[in-house]
């Protein structure tokens, strides 16, 4: 067959296809890797045992940025060896095509390929990173294959449904520890190089294969089921792995019981590597973390970091059931991995630490999901992935946060016991295999007797969610659903099947029903008869709260009289903190979409002055930031008054908590203290800033001072940054933070500094911070911390900087997840149509497909805020009067 004909066949049959052809199915891989840590490259051999399902003259598999040296296929039936007469590589489709002179017959055989590649520095595939050995930088290697980067390490059938077993062997310098998915089977030493062979794995997808070579200390423990669990830490930081180890052991035991299925592997290793693209990755039996996500130092780690470690650990361990044991059939069903792992990580954390009230904090997750899914540029939970490389953009808030929220909603509707029983049955049915969303719904329907698929399709197959309008007419409660969009635009979306929960004047009077049509109604007396509470008094004070404990993924809009009654119930403290959260969050969303005036929101915020609940006050502070962001453009003359009002809202809680922790205080108080002081520093509260600066000076003189705890340090850093400017000849905040960053060897401290380094009110200092982020002084993985902290005053400078540096950023960081942070964090803070137009124009000329969805969503957010700003301008005089009244009448 001539080359011209080969390429024609390749273009006609194999190019542009969503999936690989199915005439060869992998069963097992023998993979041998030989990395050269000095030359920063590697060579390897892979032997893939295949089942040929139909005769073919081609082998088609995935390969990217690899050089293929030799390939052959040996049939097991007749021991015949087939040699391809060419090697065709298509980098665009990321496939390797091997053409043969004669068709390969149906049956089993082994495809052997010798290959080589570079150890890249982009934190994907088989990559290199550096660690310090004393003062010397040295190379180590790690892998990150999810979603579709196993093909960067070895030629393979790189699709989640094509599970196989893996036997991995790797050469390593004798002084390095070699880790992979399975325990070590054999180790041989040849001079200063050792070859480490690992046991064969059970069936798993290619994206879960992993190897790490590095220098580590470790701590270990054995579970009640005899599973050896280890945490590998940087040399000298062994003790910082003990908290993570205890979490992992507890999580393994918990999930084994919950799913009624034992952990399916002989060991679980967790390793902290100095450079990693995500927070952590659930590779089968070898979870890889970035260091600050795994290490816990009580003197340096904040309460929020301790809590995050618990949630992340539970999430990654849970994947060994939801994701690794039962894997999504294709990336369309990614949410089966991430949505469920996110939900169950909160369930596990709540069991381990009930005093954290983690389900109340989960509402922050729900809010993030609601906000992204209120965009026209959102997408369904089940999103069709036609080109595997584009799946990276779907690892987003819809997948994780909406996904986990609708799982929680379904759990609440079916009941905990039935839900757990269903998940256990699902695990048993699809263990070691793959599943689609419909498969899960089928099992849930069988066990519960509820037609789950017809109910849940509206939540996973279409984007968006409803706002439920509630009215009371002649003792009839009326409900109407319509899609909620932050843009305020009308929608033709189909109805959702909505699990409505409501209480009437008391938590004892509760009703649950499905709203399956656009409109529904019932008489209040029906609820009275169905409840166990006291008879209802149908007076003017009777309040109704829909979406009890915020268990449903929808918004609620009350008519004015019901809204006023509900506000009074908040004042009278008749509602739980989670329901107060929901009322505030819904009013904010309705205000942002211009369905309610800003005055309604500000008046409601005023009644939360005496609250001390962490989740509720955290949301209140986020709303303060959002209002300031828009008001800076809309009503700049009122910004100082708004800041004074927001400061007044926090004075009660700030006074209760102070700067110093109290022996025996709760974890939630520690969380709240840090956030309130940080917010007051950002708002420019003189008293907070003065105390912060005194404590900051003490910290600069003595890094071990007790006057600046890990929980309050961020507030002090921001106070220092916002008091610095480019003309100050004294030791200003930026230089001081830079000194802390350079001198600290604790990754937790470096992260904290980077989160504050761009918060200056001086645009020139912000520019210095941005240049620092893309310099060699900051690891690529850590840039995201600084980008998320850019001050409002620095947003225009950041946009000019991004335009000037765009080509440099693309060339340096490529099209991975990092680039979406540059786009989202720098673009989203703007609030004008003119700026949105400018951004669209720039990226029309300079865009890349890797940011398409994030760019579209970011621009839509700008236009939503621009519309809100225009609405606020029209209310300006009344807002000024109200803000002053609310601020000073409470003094």
C-alpha positions in Angstrom: 0.0 0.0 0.0 1.5 3.4 -1.0 2.0 6.1 1.5 -0.4 8.4 -0.4 -3.1 5.7 -0.1 -2.3 5.2 3.6 -2.7 8.8 4.4 -5.9 9.0 2.5 -7.3 6.1 4.5 -6.1 7.6 7.7 -7.8 10.9 6.9 -11.0 9.3 5.8 -11.4 6.7 8.6 -9.4 7.9 11.6 -9.0 11.7 11.5 -11.4 13.8 13.5 -13.1 10.9 15.2 -14.3 11.2 18.8 -13.2 7.7 19.7 -10.6 5.2 18.6 -11.8 2.4 16.3 -12.7 -0.8 18.2 -11.1 -3.5 16.0 -8.3 -3.9 18.7 -9.1 -3.9 22.4 -6.3 -3.8 25.0 -6.3 -6.4 27.8 -2.9 -5.8 29.5 0.1 -3.5 29.4 3.7 -4.3 30.3 5.4 -0.8 30.5 9.1 -0.3 31.1 10.3 3.3 31.5 13.9 4.6 31.5 14.0 8.3 32.5 17.2 10.3 32.3 16.9 13.0 35.0 20.0 14.8 33.7 19.2 14.9 30.0 15.5 15.4 30.9 14.2 12.7 28.5 13.1 9.1 28.7 12.9 6.0 26.6 10.5 3.1 27.0 9.0 -0.1 25.8 5.4 -1.1 26.0 4.0 -4.5 25.3 0.2 -4.4 24.9 -1.8 -7.6 24.9 -4.7 -7.1 22.5 -7.8 -8.8 21.3 -8.4 -8.3 17.6 -12.1 -8.2 17.1 -12.2 -7.9 13.3 -9.5 -8.2 10.6 -7.7 -4.9 10.0 -4.6 -3.7 8.2 -4.2 -0.9 10.7 -3.5 -0.4 14.4 -4.8 2.9 15.7 -4.0 4.1 19.2 -3.1 7.3 21.0 0.3 8.9 21.1 1.4 12.5 21.6 4.9 14.1 21.5 6.6 10.6 21.5 9.1 9.4 19.0 8.3 5.9 17.8 11.4 3.8 17.1 10.1 0.3 16.5 6.8 -1.5 16.5 5.6 -5.1 15.9 2.6 -7.2 16.5 2.9 -10.9 17.3 -0.2 -13.2 17.0 -0.6 -15.6 19.8 -2.5 -18.1 17.7 0.4 -18.8 15.2 3.2 -16.8 16.7 3.4 -14.8 13.4 5.1 -11.4 13.7 3.7 -8.5 11.8 5.9 -5.4 11.1 4.2 -2.2 10.1 5.7 -0.8 6.9 5.3 2.8 8.2 4.6 4.8 11.3 2.0 7.5 10.8 1.6 10.2 13.6 -1.1 12.7 13.7 -0.4 15.3 16.4 -3.7 17.1 15.8 -5.8 14.0 16.5 -3.2 12.6 18.9 -3.1 9.2 17.2 -0.5 6.8 16.1 -1.5 4.7 13.0 0.5 1.5 12.2 -0.3 0.2 8.7 0.4 -3.5 7.8 0.8 -5.2 4.5 -1.7 -7.8 5.3 -4.8 -7.7 7.6 -4.2 -8.9 11.1 -6.5 -11.8 11.9 -9.1 -12.0 14.7 -7.6 -13.3 18.0 -5.2 -12.3 20.7 -1.7 -11.0 20.3 1.0 -8.6 21.6 1.8 -5.1 20.2 5.3 -4.1 21.2 6.5 -0.5 20.7 9.8 1.1 21.5 9.5 4.9 22.0 11.2 7.9 23.6 10.1 11.4 24.7 11.0 14.5 26.7 10.4 14.9 30.4 8.4 18.1 30.0 8.0 20.9 32.6 4.3 21.6 31.9 3.0 19.3 34.7 1.2 16.9 32.4 2.0 13.4 31.1 5.5 12.2 32.3 7.1 15.4 33.6 10.0 16.7 35.6 10.0 19.0 38.6 12.7 20.1 41.0 13.4 19.7 44.7 16.1 21.1 46.9 18.8 18.9 48.2 20.4 21.3 50.7 21.0 24.3 48.4 21.2 22.3 45.2 18.2 22.0 42.9 17.7 18.5 41.6 15.3 16.8 39.2 12.6 14.3 40.1 9.7 13.0 38.0 6.0 12.5 38.4 3.0 11.9 36.2 -0.4 13.5 35.6 -2.4 11.6 33.0 -6.0 12.7 33.6 -7.7 13.5 31.4 -5.9 12.4 28.2 -2.2 12.6 28.9 -1.1 9.0 29.4 -0.5 9.2 25.6 2.3 11.6 26.4 4.1 8.9 28.4 3.5 5.8 26.3 1.4 4.7 23.3 -1.9 3.4 24.5 -5.6 3.2 24.0 -6.2 6.3 26.1 -9.9 6.1 26.8 -11.6 5.4 30.1 -13.7 2.5 28.9 -10.7 0.6 27.6 -9.6 -0.8 30.9 -6.7 -3.1 31.2 -4.2 -4.4 33.7 -0.8 -2.8 34.0 2.6 -4.1 35.0 5.0 -1.1 35.4 8.8 -1.2 35.6 11.0 1.8 35.9 14.7 2.6 36.1 15.7 5.1 38.8 18.9 6.4 40.5 19.4 4.2 43.6 19.0 7.1 46.0 15.4 7.8 44.8 12.2 6.2 46.0 10.1 4.8 43.1 6.4 4.6 43.5 3.6 3.4 41.3 0.0 2.1 41.6 0.9 -1.3 43.1 3.4 -2.6 45.6 7.0 -3.4 44.5 7.4 -6.9 43.1 11.1 -6.9 42.4 14.1 -4.6 42.6 17.5 -5.1 40.9 20.5 -2.8 41.1 23.0 -2.1 38.3 25.7 0.2 39.6 24.0 3.5 40.5 20.7 2.6 38.7 18.0 0.3 40.0 15.1 -1.3 38.1 11.9 -1.4 40.1 9.1 -3.7 38.9 5.7 -3.4 40.4 3.0 -6.0 40.8 0.4 -6.2 38.1 -2.6 -4.0 38.7 -6.3 -5.0 38.5 -8.3 -3.6 35.6 -8.1 0.2 35.4 -8.2 3.1 32.9 -5.0 4.6 31.5 -5.6 8.0 33.1 -5.1 6.3 36.5 -1.6 4.9 35.9 1.1 6.8 37.8 4.7 6.8 38.7 6.8 9.1 40.9 10.6 9.2 41.5 11.9 11.3 44.3 13.5 11.7 47.7 11.0 11.2 50.5 10.4 10.4 54.2 7.2 8.5 55.0 4.8 7.6 57.8 2.6 4.6 57.6 -0.3 2.8 59.3 -2.4 -0.2 58.6 -6.2 -0.2 58.3 -8.6 -2.5 60.2 -8.8 -4.5 56.9 -5.0 -4.9 56.7 -4.4 -2.2 54.0 -1.0 -0.6 54.3 -1.3 3.2 54.0 1.7 5.5 53.6 2.2 9.2 53.3 5.4 10.3 51.5 6.7 13.7 52.5 9.7 15.8 51.5 12.8 14.9 53.5 12.7 16.3 57.0 8.9 16.8 57.0 7.8 13.4 58.0 5.7 14.7 60.9 3.7 16.9 58.6 2.2 13.8 57.0 0.6 12.3 60.2 -2.7 14.3 60.0 -3.1 13.2 56.3 -2.4 9.6 57.2 -5.0 9.5 59.9 -7.6 11.0 57.5 -6.8 8.5 54.8 -7.1 5.5 57.2 -10.4 6.8 58.6 -11.7 7.5 55.0 -10.8 4.0 53.8 -12.6 2.3 56.7 -15.6 4.7 56.3 -16.1 4.1 52.6 -15.6 0.4 52.8 -18.5 0.3 55.2 -20.6 2.8 53.3 -20.4 0.9 50.0 -20.3 -2.5 51.6 -17.3 -3.2 49.5 -13.7 -3.5 50.6 -11.0 -1.2 49.3 -10.0 -3.0 46.1 -6.1 -2.7 46.2 -3.4 -4.0 48.5 -2.0 -0.6 49.4 -2.6 3.1 49.3 0.2 5.6 49.0 -0.1 9.4 49.1 2.8 11.4 47.9 3.5 15.2 48.1 5.4 16.5 45.0 6.7 20.0 44.7 5.0 20.7 41.4 1.6 19.5 40.4 -1.1 21.0 38.1 -4.1 20.3 40.3 -4.6 20.0 44.1 -4.5 16.2 44.0 -5.1 13.2 41.7 -6.7 9.9 42.6 -4.3 7.6 40.7 -5.2 4.0 41.7 -3.3 3.2 44.9 -1.0 6.3 44.4 -2.7 9.6 45.1 -0.4 12.5 44.1 -0.8 15.8 45.9 0.9 19.2 45.6 2.8 19.7 48.9 0.6 22.3 50.5 -2.5 20.1 49.9 -1.0 17.2 51.9 1.3 18.6 54.6 -0.1 19.9 57.9 2.0 22.0 60.3 0.0 23.3 63.2 2.2 26.3 63.6 1.9 27.4 59.9 -1.3 25.8 58.6 -4.6 27.7 59.1 -7.9 26.1 60.2 -9.2 26.5 56.7 -6.2 24.6 55.3 -6.7 21.8 57.9 -10.4 21.6 56.9 -9.6 21.6 53.2 -7.1 18.7 53.6 -9.8 16.6 55.2 -12.2 17.3 52.4 -9.6 16.7 49.6 -8.4 13.5 51.2 -11.9 12.1 51.5 -12.6 13.2 47.9 -9.5 11.4 46.5 -9.9 8.3 48.6 -13.6 8.1 47.6 -12.5 8.0 43.9 -11.2 4.5 44.5 -14.8 3.5 44.4 -16.5 6.3 42.4 -14.1 6.7 39.5 -11.5 4.0 39.8 -13.5 0.9 40.6 -16.5 2.1 38.6 -15.4 4.5 35.9 -17.4 6.7 33.6 -17.8 5.2 30.2 -16.7 8.4 28.4 -15.9 12.0 29.5 -19.5 13.0 28.9 -20.2 11.3 32.3 -17.2 12.8 34.1 -19.6 14.1 36.8 -20.2 10.5 37.9 -16.6 10.7 39.1 -16.3 14.3 40.3 -19.8 15.2 41.4 -20.2 12.1 43.5 -16.7 12.3 45.0 -17.3 15.9 46.0 -20.7 15.1 47.6 -19.4 12.0 49.5 -16.2 13.9 50.6 -18.5 16.2 52.6 -20.5 13.2 53.9 -17.3 11.6 55.2 -15.9 14.9 56.6 -19.2 15.4 58.5 -18.9 11.9 60.0 -15.2 12.5 61.0 -15.7 16.1 62.3 -19.4 16.7 63.1 -18.5 19.8 65.0 -17.4 21.5 61.8 -21.0 21.6 60.6 -19.7 20.9 57.1 -23.1 20.5 55.4 -23.7 24.2 56.3 -20.4 25.0 54.6 -21.4 22.9 51.7 -23.9 25.7 50.8 -20.9 27.7 49.5 -20.4 24.8 47.0 -24.1 25.0 46.1 -23.9 28.8 45.6 -20.9 28.5 43.3 -22.8 25.9 41.3 -25.9 28.1 41.1 -23.9 31.1 40.0 -22.1 29.3 37.1 -25.2 27.5 36.0 -27.2 30.8 35.8 -25.0 31.8 32.8 -26.3 31.4 29.3 -22.8 30.1 28.6 -23.2 27.2 31.1 -23.6 23.6 29.9 -25.4 20.5 31.0 -23.8 18.3 33.7 -23.7 15.6 31.0 -21.8 17.5 28.2 -21.1 15.9 24.9 -17.3 15.6 24.5 -16.5 15.3 20.8 -12.8 15.9 21.1 -11.1 14.4 24.2 -8.6 17.2 24.6 -11.4 19.7 25.2 -12.5 17.7 28.3 -10.1 19.8 30.4 -12.6 22.7 30.3 -15.4 20.6 31.7 -13.5 20.0 35.0 -15.5 23.1 36.3 -18.1 24.2 38.8 -20.9 22.6 36.8 -19.2 19.2 37.0 -18.1 19.4 40.7 -20.4 21.8 42.4 -23.7 21.5 40.5 -23.0 17.8 40.2 -22.5 17.3 44.0 -25.5 19.6 44.7 -28.0 17.6 42.7 -26.7 14.4 44.2 -27.4 15.9 47.7 -30.9 17.0 46.5 -31.6 13.5 45.3 -30.3 12.0 48.5 -32.6 14.2 50.4 -35.6 13.2 48.3 -35.0 9.5 48.4 -33.7 9.3 52.0 -30.3 8.4 53.3 -30.9 4.7 53.8 -32.3 4.0 50.3 -29.6 6.2 48.7 -26.8 4.3 50.5 -28.3 0.9 49.6 -28.6 2.0 46.0 -25.0 3.1 45.7 -23.8 -0.1 47.2 -25.8 -2.1 44.6 -24.4 0.2 41.9 -20.8 -0.5 43.0 -21.3 -4.3 43.0 -23.0 -4.3 39.6 -20.4 -2.2 37.8 -17.2 -3.0 39.7 -14.1 -3.1 37.5 -16.2 -1.8 34.6 -17.6 1.4 33.3 -21.0 3.1 33.6 -23.1 5.9 32.2 -25.4 8.2 34.1 -28.4 6.1 33.0 -26.9 3.1 34.7 -26.8 4.8 38.0 -30.4 6.1 37.6 -31.5 2.6 36.7 -30.1 1.1 40.0 -31.5 3.9 42.0 -34.9 3.4 40.5 -34.8 -0.4 41.1 -33.9 0.0 44.8 -36.1 3.0 45.6 -39.2 2.3 43.4 -39.0 5.9 42.2 -38.6 6.7 38.5 -35.3 8.5 39.1 -34.2 8.7 35.5 -37.3 10.8 34.4 -36.8 13.0 37.4 -33.1 13.6 37.1 -32.7 13.9 33.3 -34.0 17.5 33.6 -31.1 18.2 35.9 -28.2 16.5 34.1 -29.1 16.7 30.4 -30.2 20.3 30.2 -28.3 23.3 31.5 -29.6 25.7 34.1 -32.1 25.4 36.9 -35.4 27.0 37.9 -36.4 30.0 40.0 -39.6 29.1 41.9 -41.9 32.1 42.3 -44.1 31.8 45.4 -47.4 33.6 46.0 -50.2 33.3 48.6 -53.7 34.0 47.4 -56.8 33.3 49.5 -54.9 30.7 51.5 -53.8 29.0 48.3 -50.0 28.7 47.9 -49.0 29.1 44.2 -45.7 28.0 42.6 -44.4 28.8 39.2 -41.1 27.7 37.8 -39.0 29.3 35.1 -35.3 29.1 34.2 -33.2 31.5 36.3 -30.6 33.5 34.3 -28.4 36.1 35.9 -28.7 38.1 32.7 -32.4 38.5 33.4 -33.3 37.3 29.9 -36.2 35.0 29.1 -35.6 31.3 28.4 -37.4 28.6 26.5 -36.0 25.8 28.7 -38.2 22.8 29.5 -39.5 22.4 33.0 -37.6 20.7 35.8 -39.0 18.0 38.1 -38.3 19.9 41.3 -38.3 18.4 44.8 -40.0 21.2 46.7 -39.6 21.3 50.5 -41.3 24.0 52.6 -42.1 24.9 56.2 -45.0 27.0 57.3 -44.4 29.2 60.4 -42.5 26.3 62.1 -40.1 23.5 61.4 -42.8 21.2 62.7 -45.1 22.0 59.8 -43.2 20.7 56.7 -44.3 19.5 53.3 -42.4 17.8 50.4 -43.7 17.3 46.9 -42.6 17.2 43.3 -43.3 20.2 41.1 -43.5 18.5 37.7 -45.3 21.2 35.7 -44.8 24.9 35.2 -47.4 25.9 37.8 -48.6 24.2 41.0 -50.8 25.1 43.9 -52.3 23.7 47.1 -54.4 25.0 50.0 -52.6 25.8 53.3 -55.1 23.6 55.2 -53.6 20.6 53.4 -50.3 21.3 54.9 -51.9 21.9 58.3 -53.5 18.4 58.2 -50.3 16.7 57.1 -48.1 18.1 59.8 -47.5 17.2 63.4 -47.3 20.8 64.5 -49.8 23.1 66.2 -52.8 24.3 64.2 -51.9 27.1 61.8 -53.0 30.6 62.6 -53.5 32.3 59.3 -52.5 35.7 60.4 -50.5 38.5 58.8 -47.3 37.2 60.4 -47.5 33.7 59.0 -44.2 33.0 57.1 -43.4 30.4 54.5 -39.8 29.2 53.7 -39.4 27.2 50.5 -36.3 25.0 50.0 -35.8 23.9 53.6 -32.1 23.9 54.6 -31.3 24.7 51.0 -31.4 21.1 50.0 -32.7 21.8 46.5 -30.7 23.2 43.5 -33.0 26.2 42.7 -33.7 29.8 43.6 -36.9 31.0 45.3 -38.6 34.4 44.7 -41.3 35.4 47.1 -44.0 38.0 46.5 -43.5 41.1 48.5 -45.8 40.3 51.5 -44.2 36.8 51.9 -40.7 38.3 51.6 -41.5 40.8 54.3 -42.8 38.1 56.6 -39.7 36.0 56.0 -37.5 38.9 56.8 -39.3 39.4 60.1 -38.8 35.7 60.8 -35.0 36.2 60.3 -35.1 39.1 62.8 -37.0 37.1 65.3 -34.5 34.2 64.9 -37.1 31.7 63.9 -35.0 30.2 61.1 -31.9 28.0 61.0 -28.6 29.5 59.9 -28.8 27.5 56.6 -32.2 28.8 55.8 -31.0 32.4 56.6 -28.2 31.7 54.2 -30.6 30.6 51.5 -32.8 33.7 51.9 -29.8 36.0 51.7 -28.2 34.1 48.7 -31.5 34.1 46.7 -32.1 37.8 47.3 -28.6 38.6 46.1 -29.0 36.5 43.0 -32.4 38.2 42.2 -30.8 41.6 42.8 -27.9 40.9 40.5 -30.3 39.8 37.8 -32.1 43.1 38.3 -35.3 41.4 39.5 -35.0 43.2 42.8 -33.6 46.6 43.7 -30.3 46.9 45.6 -32.1 48.5 48.4 -33.9 45.2 49.1 -30.6 43.4 49.5 -29.0 46.1 51.6 -32.0 46.2 54.0 -31.9 42.4 54.3 -28.1 42.4 55.0 -28.8 44.8 57.8 -30.7 42.2 59.8 -27.7 39.9 59.9 -25.6 42.1 62.2 -25.8 39.8 65.3 -25.1 36.6 63.5 -22.2 34.4 64.4 -22.6 31.4 62.1 -19.5 30.9 60.0 -21.1 29.8 56.7 -23.7 32.6 56.9 -21.3 35.4 57.7 -18.9 34.0 55.0 -21.6 34.4 52.4 -22.5 37.9 53.7 -18.8 39.0 53.3 -18.7 37.6 49.8 -21.8 39.6 48.9 -20.2 42.7 50.3 -17.3 42.2 47.9 -19.6 41.7 45.0 -21.6 44.8 45.7 -18.4 46.8 46.0 -17.1 45.5 42.7 -20.1 46.8 40.8 -20.6 49.9 42.9 -17.1 51.1 42.2 -18.1 51.6 38.6 -21.8 52.4 39.1 -21.9 54.8 42.1 -18.2 55.6 42.9 -19.4 58.5 45.1 -21.1 56.0 47.5 -18.4 53.5 47.8 -17.0 54.9 51.0 -20.4 54.9 52.6 -21.0 51.3 51.4 -17.7 50.3 53.0 -18.7 52.0 56.2 -22.0 50.1 56.2 -20.3 46.7 55.5 -17.8 47.4 58.3 -20.7 48.1 60.7 -22.3 44.8 59.8 -19.2 43.0 61.0 -18.5 44.9 64.2 -20.5 42.6 66.5 -18.8 39.4 65.3 -15.4 41.0 65.1 -15.7 42.2 68.7 -16.8 38.8 69.9 -13.8 37.1 68.3 -11.0 39.6 68.5 -7.5 38.8 67.3 -6.5 36.1 69.8 -7.8 32.6 69.9 -9.4 31.3 73.1 -8.4 28.0 74.6 -11.0 25.4 73.6 -12.7 27.5 71.0 -14.4 25.9 68.1 -12.8 25.2 64.7 -15.6 27.4 63.2 -14.6 30.4 65.4 -11.0 30.1 64.1 -12.3 30.1 60.5 -14.6 33.1 61.1 -11.9 35.2 62.9 -9.6 34.9 59.9 -12.2 35.8 57.3 -13.7 38.7 59.3 -10.4 40.3 60.0 -9.4 39.9 56.3 -12.6 41.5 55.1 -12.2 44.4 57.5 -8.6 44.9 56.3 -9.8 45.0 52.6 -12.6 47.4 53.5 -10.1 49.7 55.1 -11.2 49.6 58.7 -8.7 51.8 60.6 -8.8 49.8 63.9 -8.3 46.5 62.1 -5.5 47.9 59.9 -3.6 49.5 62.9 -3.7 46.3 64.9 -2.8 44.3 61.8 0.2 46.5 61.1 1.5 46.2 64.7 1.2 42.5 64.6 2.8 42.3 61.1 5.8 44.3 62.4 6.2 41.9 65.3 6.1 39.0 62.8 8.7 40.6 60.6 11.0 40.8 63.7 10.2 37.4 65.0 8.7 34.7 62.7 7.7 32.7 65.8 5.8 35.6 67.5 2.5 34.5 69.2 0.9 37.8 68.2 0.2 36.7 64.6 -1.4 33.2 64.3 -1.7 31.2 61.1 -5.4 32.1 61.0 -5.0 35.9 61.2 -1.8 36.2 59.2 -3.5 36.7 55.9 -5.4 39.7 57.3 -2.1 41.2 58.4 -0.5 40.5 55.0 -3.4 42.2 53.1 -3.3 45.2 55.5 0.4 45.6 54.8 -0.1 45.3 51.1 -2.9 47.9 51.0 -0.7 50.3 52.9 2.2 49.9 50.5 2.7 52.1 47.4 5.4 52.3 44.8 6.8 55.6 46.1 7.2 54.6 49.7 10.9 54.5 50.6 10.3 52.6 53.8 10.1 48.8 54.0 6.7 48.6 52.3 4.3 45.7 52.3 5.3 44.3 48.9 9.0 44.0 49.7 8.2 42.6 53.2 6.0 39.9 51.8 8.5 39.1 49.1 11.1 38.7 51.9 8.8 36.3 53.8 8.2 34.3 50.6 11.9 34.0 49.8 13.0 33.1 53.3 10.2 30.6 54.1 10.7 26.9 53.3 7.1 26.1 54.2 4.8 25.7 51.2 1.8 26.8 53.3 3.5 30.1 54.0 4.5 30.7 50.4 0.9 30.0 49.3 -0.4 32.5 51.9 2.0 35.2 50.6 1.1 34.7 47.0 -2.7 34.9 47.8 -2.0 38.4 49.2 0.8 39.7 46.9 -1.5 41.3 44.3 -4.0 42.9 46.8 -2.4 46.3 46.8 -4.5 49.4 46.1 -1.6 50.7 44.0 -1.8 49.5 40.4 2.0 49.7 40.0 2.5 47.4 42.9 -0.1 45.0 41.3 2.0 45.0 38.2 5.1 44.1 40.1 3.2 41.3 41.7 2.0 40.0 38.3 5.6 40.1 36.9 6.7 38.1 40.0 4.1 35.4 39.4 5.4 34.7 35.9 9.1 34.8 36.9 11.2 31.8 37.9 10.7 32.8 41.5 7.2 31.2 41.5 6.4 27.7 40.5 3.9 27.4 37.6 1.4 25.6 39.8 1.4 28.5 42.3 0.5 31.3 39.9 -3.2 30.7 40.5 -3.0 31.8 44.1 -1.7 35.3 43.1 -4.2 35.7 40.2 -7.1 35.0 42.5 -6.1 37.9 44.7 -5.9 40.9 42.3 -7.3 44.0 43.9 -10.2 46.0 42.4 -7.8 48.9 42.0 -5.4 46.8 40.1 -7.9 45.2 37.6 -7.2 47.8 34.8 -3.5 47.4 35.1 -3.9 43.6 35.2 -5.8 43.7 31.9 -3.2 45.9 30.2 -0.5 43.5 31.5 -2.3 40.4 30.2 -2.6 41.9 26.7 1.1 42.8 26.7 2.1 39.4 28.0 -0.4 37.2 26.2 2.0 35.7 23.6 4.6 35.1 26.3 2.0 33.4 28.5 0.8 31.2 25.7 4.3 30.2 24.8 5.4 29.5 28.3 2.4 27.7 29.8 0.7 26.2 26.7 -3.0 25.3 26.6 -3.4 23.6 29.9 -5.7 24.5 32.8 -3.4 27.3 34.1 -4.2 29.6 31.1 -7.9 29.5 32.0 -7.0 31.2 35.4 -5.3 34.1 33.6 -8.4 34.6 31.6 -11.0 34.1 34.3 -9.3 36.0 37.2 -8.2 39.0 35.2 -11.3 39.5 33.0 -14.2 38.6 35.3 -13.9 41.6 37.7 -14.9 44.1 35.1 -18.4 45.6 35.1 -18.9 47.5 31.8 -20.2 46.6 28.3 -17.3 48.7 26.8 -14.8 46.5 28.6 -16.6 43.4 27.5 -16.4 44.6 23.9 -12.7 45.3 24.2 -12.1 41.9 25.6 -14.0 40.2 22.9 -12.1 42.1 20.2 -8.7 41.2 21.7 -9.4 37.5 21.9 -11.0 37.3 18.5 -7.6 38.1 17.2 -5.5 36.3 19.9 -7.6 33.5 21.3 -7.1 29.8 21.5 -9.5 27.0 21.6 -8.3 25.9 25.1 -10.0 28.9 26.7 -13.2 29.2 24.6 -15.7 28.2 27.2 -14.0 30.0 30.1 -13.7 33.2 27.9 -17.3 33.1 26.9 -18.4 32.7 30.5 -16.1 35.4 31.8 -17.4 37.9 29.3 -20.9 37.0 30.1 -20.2 37.7 33.8 -18.9 41.2 32.8 -22.1 41.9 30.9 -24.3 40.7 33.8 -22.5 43.1 36.1 -22.7 45.9 33.6 -26.4 45.5 33.4 -26.6 45.5 37.2 -24.4 48.6 37.4 -26.8 50.4 35.0 -29.7 49.5 37.2 -27.9 50.7 40.4 -27.2 54.1 38.7 -30.9 54.6 38.4 -31.4 54.0 42.1 -28.3 56.1 43.2 -30.0 58.8 45.3 -32.2 56.3 47.2 -29.3 54.0 47.8 -27.1 56.8 49.2 -29.8 57.7 51.7 -30.5 54.1 52.7 -26.9 53.3 53.2 -26.3 56.2 55.5 -29.5 55.4 57.4 -28.5 51.8 57.9 -24.9 52.6 58.8 -25.4 55.3 61.3 -28.8 54.4 62.9 -27.1 51.3 64.3 -24.3 53.1 66.0 
